[in-house]
Amino acid sequence: MFSFCSLQGALSDSAASQSLLELDGGVKVLIDVGWDESFDVEKLRELEKQVPTLSLILLTHATVPHLAAYAHCCKNLPLFTRIPVYATRPVIDLGRTLTQELYASTPLAATTVSSASLAEVSYAYSQTPSADYKFLRQAPTPEEIARYFSLIQPLKYSQPHQPLPSPFSPPLNGLTITAYNSGHTLGGTIWHIQHGLESIVYAVDWNQARENVFSGAAWLGGGHGNAGGTEVIEQLRKPTALVCSSRTPETTLARAKRDEQLLESLKLCIARGGTVLIPVDSSARVLELAYLLEHAWRTEVAKDNSVFKSSKVYLAGRNVGSTMRNARSMLEWMDDNIIREFEAVTDGSKKTNGNADGAKKEVGPFDFRYLRLLDRKAQIEHILAQSGDDTEPKGKVILASDASLEWGFSKEVLKSIAADARNLIILTEKPSISASNKHSMARTLWEWWKERKDGVATEETTNGDTFEQVYSGGRELEVVNAQRQPLEGSELDIYQQWLATHRQLQATLQGAGTTSLESAADVVDDADSESSSDSDESDTEQQGRALNVSTTMGQASRKKVVLKDEDLGITILLKKKGVYDFDVRGKKGRERMFPIAVRRKRNDEFGELIRPEEYLRDEEREDADAPEGEQSGKNQDEGLGKKRKFDDIGSAAKTSSAASKRPQLSRNLSADELEMAASADGPARDELDDLEDKDEAIAGPCKLVTTTSAIKVNLRIAFVDFSGLHDKRSLHMLIPLIQPRKLVLIAGSEDETLALAEDCKKLISAQTGASADQTLDVYTPAVGVTVDASVDTNAWIVKLADPLVKRLKWQNVRGLGIVTVTGILLRPDPDGNLEAVAKTETGDEEGANKRQKIEGNAPDIGPTSTALVSLSGNGEDGTDLLPTLDVLPTNLVSATRSAVQPLHVGDLRLADLRRAMQSAGHTAEFRGEGTLLIDGSVVVRKTLTGRIELESIGLPTDSGAMNPMGSTFYAVKRKIYEGLAVVAGA
């Protein structure tokens, strides 16, 4: 069974993605936890209802529409952190930086408390909360966000994995998930889910075409480091259900023409001294644009282009330093051209270091020489103020987050440059519309570009292609500003009462068990784990789930609520200082014995887990335990003649530069909490590095205050599609090659989804020659509508004759018994005699046919599935008469043997073959991915399609009694056949 329900994003212009897949046995898989720029908590209500029944969660892309609500759910939904989550490493790291920037940029992401929740707790106050109260929830801190993302289990491409279920999930029964490259973003994923007979491919927001940074999707095997082919890889071919996005770009251009159009638009604007704003996301598509602009400036400056030499290019984002640092560490996830460029730079640096001529050092793909990173609002204001002060302004190009223009630095830049007609804004993707039909600023500008109401400027590229820039005509654009304001007076009292009630509710739902999944650091720290229960535990009072408010608060939030002595019980001897006695008279169970925290040993598939902290050197342990202030003082006290640690040299140099107020790197601070310092190959240090934001963050309970203003827009508007999504041509080409049995279309507007559904039916019907309704089942569900996309299976009950059962030869493959059955189907008549299904005109046969009544020639052994439906009937006594499968007649055995080809059943793993050959006395070792070398003479390869290839140099190896076959080649072949079941048709 397989049912699909879209929680967000189906048949709408909203890009938010949330999909719920329910499989046989009640297994529920949630794919993506997306949100839109409205950050409306009401859109998560249905997800909140499903949380107690979820088995696992999968994430596809590190973008706002795919995981923006993940941290919110971890913070506010009690059971959410207990559900296993799986994603690729780039999605985890880039998603973390995106979420941290999101919460640092806009208070809307924290969401507001609903008026209904406030009304429930305001009975104790004379003032009733009104609908105008917009109390902000506590936003997750950067440390909390990092901890939430550390719970996600990383996966690699093409790596089948059997996930662990959540504590409240039914058994997964062998469910297997596999991630494949989807293009579009770094680490973007096409998920393949195998569960029983169901083979589901989930492909939302993918791109078949290769780009500068991202390789194409893995449909044809060329998605990640492969040359590709003309057929879809076997793992993604003929799924029982394909869930695909129907959203396609407005215009499609080849990569070279697209890049040229963008650079020509930039050149025209900066040549007249204007400023170009390119709003872009801060984690995914920004890598493509940053790489393109950096390399364009390198090329043009090398050609001594005065326009590019006099202009500057910036990348603005609060967490952009961490994003680029992560990108440098994930080059292997990018296109092969990026890897070759990095290898060429590495080889060139080695040669340069070996020569004394002082050749100019080359820089890597994401080591920026011209692209300047800006991470503070004061830096943005400074470079924009320079534009108005210069008598001859110089051109500027600013890449800024976010693409919606609703939050981030892009909103601030737009308000500053909107009034100047020399400036230009380039939209790189079609903005979405939230479910409330509220248009974002980017969507409004995109509709102005579509209308072309105030005139169009047609420009021409160097190759003769034309593109358009639309005049805005001085129209006014509405800007909504959201700010925090501290709570005071009765508002603060109501909020505190709501917060206490909310914590009690969360503690009740969480119970006394583990409240979250264990991260890599928490797995080995089990000091509070309990020993095995004894027979008296069932009689102990207040065991298991919390039964009242006091114990609930004590169990759920020990650090925030003061515990009473009766709440602690006998553990007061450990938890409270100065207490040495406890009265055990009349107590039961654990209350009668001294409390001892037994640390259980945790094991995984590699053995016992260890704590890295236990293996620190003495000086490392001191650095880890000492406060930051003591460490800095210690470093200053060290004088000449004393041995210094490696990091002391760097920290001494940092303390000497008192002018810089930037936080310095130290051992106690993680790299993700600090912004990246300027690269040695990047722009030289300037006055921007010393600028700091003057606005201080408001701590404590706050409410949301929104103000609306209007700005006059005179700049030009251009659109160059850098969305990186598949086009209609790719869909029309791939869907007939994939050959899905069921097709579910989501993530697109209603018009384009329904149009694509009709096109797919016509394509499949034209290929097969059947009518459109009989070829492919296409579903276009709306939000909240569940569709049944289960595999079409037909099962019949038959009875095996005793002579046939005696002839069966069972084969064992990985614990499963496999047998092939070939026989003739007989049906019982009312008298109990067995009669062949097909009748002709002659008499009886001999042998097995003595139990049959056969008229005419031998019965036709063609397809009998249609006859099986009506074979079983009721006898005179009301019992069911089942059809019987009997031994084939002698005159049909030879014909059947020639018609049926042998089939190999099973999946051979090279690791198992290596182990088997080594146990048989052979030498076996891996040489490269998917290649096993045995005795130095036989090579075994496993292709992407699962085909096993053997190659031998023809030198037999004599291994004595351990190898009775005398030849390595035949010994390997025999082991392979032993691991497979050879199913012969006859």
N, C-alpha and C positions, 0 to 999 in steps of 0.2 A: 504494500500500500504506500502511496505517496500523494500527499495533498500539499498544495502551495497556497500561501496567503501573503499578500503584500501589505505591510503595515504602513509604509510611506512610499511615495514616488510613482505609483502606477496610474496611468491615464491622467497625468497632470503635468503642469509645467514646472513643478518643484523637482529639484535635483536630489533631494534627500532620499536615501535608500535604506530600507529595512525590510527584510524578507524572512518569513517563517516557513520552514520545511518540516512537515510531520511525516515520519516513516513508520513502518510496521512495528508494533509493540509499544507505541506511544513515545517513540524517540523524536524529540523536537530539536531542530538545529536553527539557530538564529544567524543569519548572514548580514553583517553590517549593522552599525548603530549610528546611523546618520541623522543629521539635523539640517535645517536651513537657517538663513540669516535672521529669521524672526526669533529663534530660540524660545519657542512657545512650548511650555511644559505640558500643555494639554495634548500635544501630538505624541507624547510618550505614554499616555494612559493605557493604551492597548498593550504596549510593550511591558508596562509594569504589571499588568494582569498575567502575562505569560511567563514572567521570571520564575515563579516557583515550579514550573513544569519544564524548563529548558534543560537540555542535556549538554550542549556545548555551543560556542559562539565562534564564528569565522569572520575575519576582516579581510576586505579586498584591496582597498586603497587608503593611503594616508592623506585624505582630503576631508573637508568639512562635511560634504554630503554623505560620507561613508563612516566616519567615526567621531564626529564632534560631540555626540551625546555619551560617549563611553565614560569619560571622567564624571559626568553628572550622574550617571546611573550607579557608578561605583560609590559615589559620595552619598547618594540619597536613597538608593534602593538596597535594603539590608542584605538580601540574599544574592545580589548580583555578583559580588566578588568571589562567591563560592562556585561559580560556573567556569569551567575551563575555557580559555580563549586561545585561538591559534591564528597566527599570521606569519608572514615572512619578516626577516630581520629589518629590511628598510621600512616596512610599514610600521613596525614597532617604534623604531628610533625617530623617524620623521613624524610619525603621529604624535609622539611625545612632545617634540618641539612645537608642532602646530598647536596642540592643546594648551601648552604653557603660554604661547603668544596670544591665543584667543582669550584666555581669562585675564591676561595682563592688559589687553587692549580695550575691552568693552565690558561694562558691568551687566549688560544684557545676558551674557553667557551664564552668569550666576543664577538667573531666573528669580522670579518673585514668588512670594507665598500667596496662595489663593485666598480670596476673601472668605470662602467657606471654612477653611481651616482656622482662620483668625476668629471667626464668629463662634467656633466651638470652645475657645479658651477665654473668651472675653466676658464670661458671665460674672466674674469677680470684680469687674470694673464698671463704673457708671457710664463710661464713654464706649459706645458701640463702634467697632471699626467699620469704616465705610469702604466703598469700592475704590476710593482714591488712595487708600493705603497700599503702597507697593513696597513692602518690606523685602529686601534682598536676602536670599539664602546665603549661607556661608559658602563662598567659592573655594574649591580645592586649591591648596597651596602648591607651588612648584614641586615641593618634596612629595606631597601626596600624589600628584600626577605621575611623578617618576615611579613611585611605588606601585601605582595601579598598572602602569605599562610594564613593569617588571614581572607582573603575574602572567603576562601573555607568553605562551610557549612558541618559540621560533621554529619555523620549518623552512626547508630548502625546496627548490623547484624539483619536480619529478620524484619526490621522496614520499612513497606511500607510508601512511602513518595510521595506526589504530589508536584513536584518542581515548582518554579516560572520561567517564561520564561524571556529571555533577552528583553530589551526595543524594539528591532527591530525584534522580533520573532513573528510569528503568534500564535494564542491561542493554548495551549497544549491540550485542550479538554479532560481533565481527565487523562493525561499521569501519570503513577505511576512507580516509580523506587524502587527496593528493593535490598539491598546488602546482599550477603551470603559469608561465609568464603570459601576461595579458597586454603588455605594452602600456601605453597611456601614462603610467606613473612608474617610479622606481619601486620595484618590489610588488607592483600590481599583480593580482592573482585571478586566474580562472580556476575555480574549484571543481574537482571531480569527486563525487561522493558515491561510494559503492556500498550498498546495503542489501544483502540477499540478491534477489533478481533485479532490484532497482539500480540503474546506473544513471546518475544525474550529473549534468554538467551545468554549472552556474557561471555565466559569463556576462557581467554587467560592466559597461564602460571599458571596452578593449579597443585596440588599434592594430590592424594587420600590417600597416606600413611602418618601415623603419624610420627613425628620426635621428637627429644629431647625437642624442644622449640615450634614448630608449630604443631597444630592439623591438621588433614586431612580435605580435602574439604567437603563441606556440602551436597554433592549429596545424600548420604544415610541417612542424618539426624544425622550423627555422627561427623560433622565438628567442633562443638564448644560445648563441654560439654555434648554431648549426646552419648548414647551407639551405635547408628547406627542400621541399619536394612538391609534387603535384597532388599528393593524397594526404588526407588528414591522418594524424598519427593514430595508432590503433586504440590507445587509451581514451581518446576523445571521439572516436567514431561510433556511430549507431547507438547513442545513448537512449535509454527509455524515455528521458525527458531532457530537453534543453531549455534552460531559463536564460533568455537573452534580452539585452537592452535594445530598445527601438529608437533611442535618441541618436540622431545623426547631425553632422554640422550643416549649416546653411549653405556654405560654399566649400568646394573641395579644390585644392590646388596641390600640385606636386611640391615636394619639399623645397626644391631649389627656387621655384617661383615664389613660394610663400616667404622664404627667407629674404629673397631679393625685394619683394614688395615692402616688407617691414623696414629693411635698411634704407630703401629709397625714401620712405615716408619720414624716417628719422633725419636723413640727410637734408631734405628740403626744409624741415622745421629748424634744425640747429644752424643751418646756413644763414637764416634770417634772424638769428639770435633768440629763438624761442625755446621754450621748455617743453619737453615731451614727457607725459605721464603714461606709464603702462601699468595698469592695475593687474596684479597677478596673485595667485595663492602663494603661501609662504613655505610650502613643503614639497610640492609635486611638480607642477608644470614650470615653476620658477627655475628649475635646473636647466631646462631646455632653453629658456630665454637668456638666462645668465651666461650659459656657455656660448650661445650665438653672439651676443653683444661683445663679450670679452674677446673672442676670436676675430670678430669683425674689426674691432679697434686695433688689435695686433696687426692685422693685414693692412689696414688703411694707413696706420702710422708708419709702417715699414715702407709703404709707397710714398711717404711724405705728403699725405693728403692734408691740406691745411684745415679743412672743415673739421675733420675728426681730431686733429692735433690740438685745436683750440677749444674743443668742447670736452665735457666730462660726463661720465656715466656713473650712476649710483644705484645701489641695491639697498632698499630701506625695509627694515623689519625688526621688531623687538628681539627676536630670537634667531636672526638670520645667520649669525656667526656659528651657532650650534648646528644649524641646518647644513651649512657648507662643510663644516668639519665632519659631519656624518657622511656627506656625499664623497669626500675624499677617501673615506675608509670603505666605501662600497663600490669601487670601480668594477669589481667582478660582476656586479648585477647589471651593468650598463652594456651598451652596444660594443661589438668587437672593435670598432674604430677607436673608441675611448681607451680600451685596453692597449691597443697597439700604439696609440699616441703616448700613453704613460710609459710603456716599455721603451719607446724611442727616446723619451726624455731621460729615462733612467740610464740607458746606454750612453747617451750623449753627455750626461753629467759625469759618468765614470771616465770618459775620454778627456773631458775638460779638466778634471782633477789630476789626471796624469800628465797634462801638458802645462808648461809654464808660460804660455803665451797670453794667459789671462782672457781667454775667449769668454764671450757673454754667456751666462748660465741660462739654460732653457728652463721653462716653468711647465708644470703639469696642466692637465685639462681644467682643473678647478683651483689652480693657484693663480689668483687674479692679480694682474699687473696694472690694469686700467680701471677695472670695476671696483668702486669704493663702497665698502659696507658701512651702513649707517644703522645704529641700533638705539638712538635716543631722539626724542622729539626736539631737543635743543639743537641737534645737528641739522635736522630738517629745516627748522626755522632759520638757522644761520645761512644755509646755502640759498634759501629762497629770498632772504633779505638782500643777499649780494646781487641778485638779478635786478632789484629795483634801484640799487645804489650805483651800478656801473653805467657810465655814459655810453659805452659800447658793450652791451650785454653779450655774454658768451653763451653758446648753446648748452643745454643740459638735458640729459636723459635720465629719468628716475623710474626704476622698477620698484614698486611699492605694494605691500599687501594691505588690504585684501582685494580680490577681484570684484567683490560685490560693492565696494566703495562705502559699505555701511560701518566698517570698523577698520582700525589699523591706520598706518601712515598715509595710505592712498587717499583717505578722506580728507586729511589735513592738507595734503598737497593740492588736491582739486580745489579746495576753498581758496587757496592762495593764487592759483594760476588761471582760474576760470574767467576772469574779467579781461585778460589780454588776448587780443585776436591773433597774435603771433604764435600762441601756444597751441599744443595739439594733445589730445588724449586718444590712445589707441586701445580699443577693446580687443581682447584676444579670444574671447569665447562668448557664446550667447548666454546672457545672465538668466537665471531661473526666476520663477515667481513662487512665493510661498503659498501655502494652502489658503491663507486668508486673502489672497489676491492683492497683497500689498506689494507694490513695485519698489524695488531697491533703486538707489541712485544709478547704478550701472544699467539696470533694466530700462530706466527712463531715458538715459542717453542712447541706449541701443535702439529704442523705438524712434527717437529723433533721427538717428542715422537711417533707419528704414523709411521714415516718412519723406526725408529730403525736402522739407518744407521751405527752408530758407536758402536754398541754392546748393550747388555742388561744384567743387573744384576738381577737375579731371587732370590727373598727372600721368606721366609716362616714365616707365623704367628705361634703363639703358638697353634692354633687349626689345623694346617696342611695346611691351605690355602696359595696359592702362589700368589705373586704379583711381578710386574716388575718395575725396575728403569732403565731409558735409559741414556746412556752416550752421552754427547754432542760432544765429540771429538775435542774440541778446535776450533770449528767453530766460525765465526765472526757474531755478531748480530748488525744490524744497529739501532742506537739510534738517535731519532730526539728530539732536545731540543728547546723549544719555550720560548722566553723571551720578556719582554717589553723594549722599548727604547723610551725616550722622543722625541717629535717632535720639530723641530727647523726650523727657517727661513721660506722659501716659503711653506714648507710642513705644518707648523703650520697655515699659512694664508689660505691655501686651506681647511684644516680641519675645521677651524673656520667658513669659508663661508658655507661649507657643513652642519655643525651643525646648523647654523642659518636657513638654508633652510629646514632642516629636522624638526626643531621645528615648523616652520611655517606650514609645511604640516601636522604635527600631530595635531596642533591646529585647522586647517581647518577641518580635518576629525572629530575631537571631537566636534566641535561646541561650543555653549555657554552652553550646558547642563552639567550634571554630567559626569565627565570623568572616574569614576570607581565606582564599587560597594561599598557599605558602609560596613565597618567592624563593629564588635560589639561595638567598641569605637566611631566610626564615626556616627553610627545610631542616637545616642542621641544628637549629637552636630550638630545642624542645624541652626547656627546663621546666615548663609548667605542665608537661604532659602527665597524665595520671596512670598509675599502675593498673593491672588487671583487676576487675571487680571480683569480690568474693560473695559468698552466699548471703551475707547479712546486708548487702547493699540495697536490696529491694525493700527492706524495712526502714531504711533511713529516711527521715523527713527532709523535705525541700531538696530532693535529688532530681536531676534531669532538668526539664524546662522550668523556667522561673514561674513562681506562683503568685507573687505579689509585687507591689511597686518597689519596696525596699530591696528585695533580693534582685529584682530586675535591674535596678540602677547599679547595684553593687557588682553584678556579673558583667554588665555591658560596658561600663565606663568607670573602671577603678581609679583612673587618674583624675577624673573630673568630679566625682561624687564622694563625699566623706562617708566611709562605711562605719556602721555600728558594730559593737562587739558581738551581738547576737547574729549579725550577718556573716561575720568571719568564722564563727564556730571554733573548732579546734585549731584551725589555721592561724588563729590569733597568736599562737606561740611563735610563728614564723613572720607574720606580717607586722606585728606591733612590738615596739621596743619596750623593755622593762616588764614584760609579762612572762612569768615563768610557770604559772600554775593554771590548770584547767580542770574543772570538776567533770569527771566522766561518769559519775553515778547516774543511772537512769538513761544513759545515752546508748545508741545503737550504731552498728556499722562502723564507718570511718571515724565517728565521733569518739570512739573508745580507744583509738591507738594514735601514737604520736605521728604527726604528718611528715611524710617524707616525699619530696618531689622526685620521682623516678624518671630519669632521662632515658627514654626509649631510643634504641638505635634505629636509624632510618637507613633503608637500603634501596637501591635502585638496580637497574639491570647490569650495572658495572660493579656493584658491591656496596660496601658501607660508605655512607657519606661522611665527609670530614668537614671541619670548620677551618677555613684558611687562617683565621685569627690565632689559632693555637700554634701556628708554625711561623709566626713573625719573629724576626730577630729582636734583640733587646732594645736596640735604638729605635727600631720601627714601632715596637710596642709603646715606648715612651712617647713618641710623636703622636701615636694614635690616641693615647690616654690623656695627654696634657692639653689644656686649653690653648687657644690660639695666641692669647696674650703672653702666656708663659713661654711658648715656643719662640715668639719674636724676641722676648727679653733674653732668653737663653742664647739666641744667636748673637745678640748684641754683646753679651758678656764674654763670648769666646774671643780670645786674643791670639796673638802670634804664638807659634809653637804648639798649638793645640790642633789635634786632628779634627777636620771638619767633614761633615757629611756632604753627599753630592748636591742635595737641594739647598744647602746653606749658601753656596756661591750665588745661586740665582736669587734667593730671597734677600741677600745682602745688597745686591744690585738694585732690587726693587725698592727697598726701604730708603735708598739714597735719593731716589727721585721723588721728592716730596711734592713737586708741582702736580703730579698726576693723581687724581682722585679715584681712578678706576680701581676696582677690587683686584688684588694681585692673586696669582695662582699660588696655591699652597696645597700641602698634602691633605688637609682636612676638607677642602672644598672640591666637589666633583666638577668635571669639565662641563657638564650640562647646566650647572648653576652659574657659571661665569661666561661672559661673552668672550669670543675669540679675540686674542690680541692681533694686531696687524701683522700680516705675514711678511717674512723677510723679502719675498719676491713681489709683494703687493705695493700699493702706493706708499710713499714716504710719510712719516709721521708729520702731522700738521696741527693747526689750531683746533680742528674738529675733535681731536682726541681728548682735549682738555675740557670740552663742554659737558656740563651735567644738567639733568633735568631739575628744575626748581620745585616742581609740584611734588609734594609728598603724598604717598598713598594713605588713604583714610583707614584707620584700623577700628575694629569694633563693629557693632550692628549698624547697618545703613539702610536707607531706602533709595529707591530709584526715582530720579527727577529727570524728566525729558523736556527739552525746549525745542521749538521749531523755528527755523529762520529760512530765509530765501536768499540765494545768491544769483547774481546776474552772470550768465554764461555767454561768452563771446568766442571762446576757443573753437578750433575745428575738431571734428569727430571722425575717426577712421576705424575701420574694422579689418583685422587680419586674423584669420582663424588659426589659433594655436591650441585648440582644445584637445587635440590628439585623440579623437574618437573615430571609430570606424564609419565609413560612408556606406551608402546604399549599394554601391557596386560590390563592396566586399561581402556584404550580407547575401546578395543575390548569387555570388560565386561560391560562398562557403556552405550555406545551408544545404544545398543539394549534395555537397561532398560529405558533410557531417551525417546526413541521413538520420535525423532524430525521429523517434516514433511519436513523440508529443513535443509541441513547441509552446512555450509560455513567454509572452512578450510583456515586458515591464519597462519602467524607467524611460518614459517618453510621453509626449502629449497625446491626447486622445486621437487627434486626426492622423498623426504620423504612425501611431501604433496600429490603428485599424487599417490604414493603407498598406503598411508593411505586412500585415496578416494576409490580406488578399493577394499581395505579390508572391508571398511564400507558397500559398496554395497553388497558384498558377504555375510557379516554377516546378514544383514537385509533380504536378499533374502532367505538365509538358514532358517531363523526363520519363515518367512511368507510363504515360498513355492512358491513365485512368482519370475519372472525374475528380474535381478538386475536393469534393467532400469525402471521398474514399481514400485519398492518399495520405493526408497529414492532418492530425488534430491540432489546431492552433487555438490557444486560449489567450484572451486579453482581459484578465481580471482587474477590477477596480480595487481601490484601497479598502481593506477589510473583507473582501470577498474571497472565499476559499474554493479552490477548484481541485477536482480529483484527477491527477495526471498519472495514475498508476499504470504499470505495464499491463498490457492485455495478455492474460494467461488463461488457459483452459485446462482444467484438471478432470480426469475421469478415473473411476474406480473399476479395476478389472481383477479377475481372479486368475492366478497362474496354475496351470495344470501340473500335477505331480511329476510327469516325465520331463517337463521343461525345467522345473526347479532343480531336479537332479543333475541337469547338464550345465547349470550356471557356474561360471568360473569367476570368482570375485578377486579383484585387485585392490590393494591398499595404497592410497596416495595421501600422505599427510594426515593419517588417522581417519580417512573417509573410505568407505567401501564403494567401488565402482564396478559395474557389470553392464554389458550390452545384451539386450534381449531382442531376438528376431524370431517371430512366430506368426501364427495365423490366428485371427480373431474369430471366436465362435460364440454364438448366442444360444441360450437355452430356450427350448420350446416349452409349452405348458406341461408336457409329459416328462420333462427333465432331460430330454435328449439334447445333445449339442448339435447345432446346425451352423454351417458356414454363413458368413454375412452375405456374400455374393452367391447367387444361384445361376447355374447354367443348365445344360440338358443331358448330361451323361450320368453314369452310375457311380458306385462307391470306389474309394481308393483302399489300398492295403495299409498295414502297420498302424500308424497313428490315425489314419482316416477311418478306422473301424468305429471310432466314437463320433464320426461326422456323417452328415447326410449331404452329399455333394451331387448336384445335378449338372450334367454336361461336363465341359473341360475343367481344367484347374481354375480355381477361383482367382479373380483379379486381386492383386495385392497392392492396388493403388491406395490413395489416401482414403482413410476410413474415419477421419475425425468427425465428419458430418454425420455418419451413421451411429457414432458412439452415443450421441445425445439421447437417442430413443431406444437403445438396446436394452437397458434395464427396465424390468417391469415387475409387477406383483404376481406371485404365484397364487394358487388356489387358497393356501393357508395364510395369505397376506404378507409373506416374506418376500424380500427383494431377490430377483433373479439376476445375478451379475454376469456380464459377458466373461468368457474365459479365453486366455491366451495359451495356445497349445503349440506343440512342436510342428515345425514346417513339414509338409509332405516331402517325400524324397524327390519328386519331380520338380520341386521349386527351390531346393537348396542350392544347386549350381547357379541358377539364374540370379538368386539373391546375392550370392557371394561375388559375382562379377559386377553387380550394380553398386554395391556399397564399398567405399574406400576406407581403409584403416584410419583411425584418428588417435592422436596423442592427447591425453588429458593430464593436466597438471602444470605447474609453473616451476621451472628449474631455477634455483638460485645459485649463482657461481660460488657464493660463500659455502653453501652446503656441499657443492661438488668438490671444492677445495678441501674441506674437512674429510669427506669420504675418501678422496685419493690419498691424503696424507695418512689416514688410518690403514689404507691398503699398502703402505710402504713406498709410495711415490713422493716425489718432491713437487710441490705446487705453490705458486706465488703469483700475486697480481702484478701485472705490468700495464699500468695505465687504467683508465676507467673502462669497465666492461670487458677486460681482457684477462684471461687466466692462462698462465704458462705452466705446463706439466712436464716434468723430466727434461726440460729444455728442448723438447722436440715437438710437442703438441700444443697448439693454441686453441683455446675455446673462447668464442666471442658471443655476446648477447646483444642483438640489435635493439633499436628503439621499439620495433614492432613485436619483440619477444622471440624472434627467430634465433635458434642456436646454430652457430657456424663452427665447424672443426677444420683445422688445418694441421698438416703433419709434414715434416721434412723427410719422412720415409725411413727413419732409422729405428728399427725395433729395439726396445730396451728390455734386457733380461733381468727381471727382479727376483728370480729364484722361485721358491715356493709361495712367496707372497703374491705373485702374479702368474697364475696358471695359464693365462692366455698368451704369455710370451711377448706381447706387443703392447706398447703404451697406447697406441691409437685405439686398438680394440678394447683395451681395458677401460679407457675413458668412455668409449661408446657404450660399453656395457653398463657402467655406472650411471650414465645419463638415462638409459632405458629403465634402469631399476628405479629411478626417481620419477618416472612417468608411467601412466597406465595406457597401454596400447589397446585401444578399443577397436576390434575388428567387427565389421558389419555382420558377418555370418558366423 
